[in-house]
Amino acid sequence: MDSFKDLVDGNNAFAARFPNASLSPIPQQHLAVVTCMDCRIDPLVIFGFEAGDIHVMRNAGARITPDMLRSLIKSVNQLEVDRIAIVHHTDCGAAKIDLPGLRAKVLAATGSDPDNVDFHLIGDHAAALDADIEAVRTCPYLPVGTAIAGFLYDVATGIAHPHDSTFVG
């Protein structure tokens, strides 16, 4: 556990002053934010929210994968979310990954080639956001009327630029 002592210590300090016991699992802003796992992105801070206000869902590249759709279906149909924001960002590893290099690194470290893993790379931010918005918009398990917006967050300025393909069903 020495490798995780900082987590245990941090959690003990947090639990000593725990402020969230009365929060509902239903986000107060009825919003789910899909974003990247990049540590420079904190959706609560970026959009001026607090714990309990929004659902935050993350993966590498903020891509709408089958598992992300599974989470959004639950969020919308069970937990009263009616708005979904997809937030890609500048300087994203999913946009500048060297796939052969990554595969070689994984193979060297593990002896297994991830040739069957779809890393959902981003070649063009606008096209990727369009595709992700379309994947949510056409999901048959999300109700008509669910609002969907895309943003490109600039990690150098803190500005979340709205994307042109915003959709209100």
HUWO-V840360 format. One line per field, one symbol per residue. phi: phi as a letter, one per 40 degrees, with the letter a starting at -180 (. if undefined). psi: psi as a letter, one per 30 degrees, with the letter a starting at -180 (. if undefined). A space follows every 10 residues. Layout:
phi=???
psi=???
This chain:
phi=.dcbdccccc ccccccbdbb dccccccccf bbbcaccdcc bbdccdbgbb dgcacbbbac gfccbdcccd ccdccccbbg cbbbbbbcac fccccbccdc ccdccccccb gbcccccccf cbcacccccd ccccccdccc bbcdhccbbb bbccccbgcc cccccdbbc
psi=fefgeeeeee eeeeefgjfg fgklfjkfgh kkkkllfkff jjeeeeghll kfelkkkklj fhkjleeeee eeeeeeffgg kgkkkjjlll hkeffgkjee eeeeeeeeff gkkhfgkjfh ljekeeeeee eeeeeeegkf gkkkfkkklk ljkjfffgkj kklfgkkj.
